[in-house]
Amino acid sequence: MMTATTSVLTIRCDQVAPAGWDQYLAGWGYDGFHLHSEWANIFRIAFRHQPWFLWAEQEGRIVGVLPLMHIHGPLFGSFLASQPYLNTGGVLANHSAVATKLVDRAVRLAEHLDVKHLELRQEQRIEHPALNSTNTEKVHMRMTLPSSVDALWNGLKSKLRSQVRKPLSDESMTVEFGRMEQLDSFYDIFCCNMRDLGTPPFSRELFRQMLVGFGERAEICTVLKDGKPVASGFLLHGPEVTLIPSASSLREYNHTACNMLMYWHCLKRSVELGQKAFDFGRSSHDSGTYKFKQQWGAEEYPAVWQYCLRRGAVGDVRPSSGKYDRMIAIWQKLPVWVTRLIGPEIVRGIP
């Protein structure tokens, strides 16, 4: 363990979460949910990366935290990120002075591990001289939920209600919620969709570990057409907010509006569970996914990703940079079984 002390404030750094870590985060609600120690265990097992926990103590109490994951892959090198593979993360601290000290310690850890950069997936900017680059090209899309399913339905615009009525009235289409028993069908659809997008898929183990780590808070919603799974979404029910980290449908069934049916049932489920909001994830402003989420009633919230760049550029491992357009086009032509075989080892190094 490495320790740095300033008067009454002590900054600690270890590869194991301290006692009281998750209890401290519980006070932060949904913001804290993304930093819980379950995520470190999930990423360590699914991706074979090393977690680091940074926390501040004052008078024997935790007053700030910053979880980091040391990501290392054969293609893009090594990075420190909080939280990788998630849309949000970064520092949570009682005071700005505590946040500054935690970033100080994270920068020193980045130097010690000799990573290319440190990435903090903030929702609010932290002023710190070492954070020398910022990416705000994406926004979070979240929808405030009403207290009843009737109010949810009546709150939809008439055009959207008609799009949902079509699959609702189709007797050949059914919807099921489940957990491990639906993992294989979810992953089959997910891999097909990722191949069509030109993106390597995460491993099946990632989603299995999420089901194990979050227990009843994690579930899968699947739409079936004549008994065949055609759309599936992975749900995480956090404190007052439901998150959908992955949702996919088979393109040849787009005409059935199976995707609309899936999202309706996911929103309905969240209302029935008493959730206050639904997190659709990140999107580029005015993109197709942005407009899709907006039509349901989602509003945008800032995503402020800050970096301490040590080598290279932020966009080096981002598909949107344009550097990988040819690779994406080639990937889209591969058989799905090939992408399932080689994709997870590639994507584990792309946070």
Secondary structure by P-SEA (a helix, b strand, c coil): cbbbbcccbbbbbcccccccccccccccccccccccaaaaaaaaaacbbbbbbbbcccccccccbbbbbbcccccccccccccccccccccccccaaaaaaaaaaaaaaaaaacccbbbbbccccccccccccccccbbbbbbbbcccaaaaaaaccaaaaaaaaaaaacccbbbbbbcccaaaaaaaaaaaaaaaaccccccaaaaaaaaaaaccccbbbbbbccccccbbbbbbbcccbbbccbbbbcccccccaaaaaaaaaaaaaaaaacccbbbccccccccaaaaaaaaabbbbbbbbbbbbccccccccccccccccaaaaaaaaaccaaaaaacccccccccc
